[in-house]
Amino acid sequence: MGFGEMTVAEMTAIELKTLVQSAVRETLQDILGDPDAGLELSPEFEERLQRAVSYAASGGHLLSMRELADQLEDTSGV
């Protein structure tokens, strides 16, 4: 008998635990899953990414999101 055919009152503790674990796992996957999974990078983005990796590998400094936000706030006068 599948879960869809019984009530919670009819489930054993193990069946209920399995149902809850399955629901939690599915919800976490929905929330934390990669929405871009299976998509390909555009050639332009791949090139920009490779330049950034090479720049960082040669000692260049890439901005963190916080540093970028700080710079944008400083230049916008906010």
Secondary structure, DSSP 8 states (H G I E B T S, - for coil): --GGGS-GGGS-HHHHHHHHHHHHHHHHHHHHS-TTTT----HHHHHHHHHHHHHHHTT-----HHHHHHHHHHHHT-
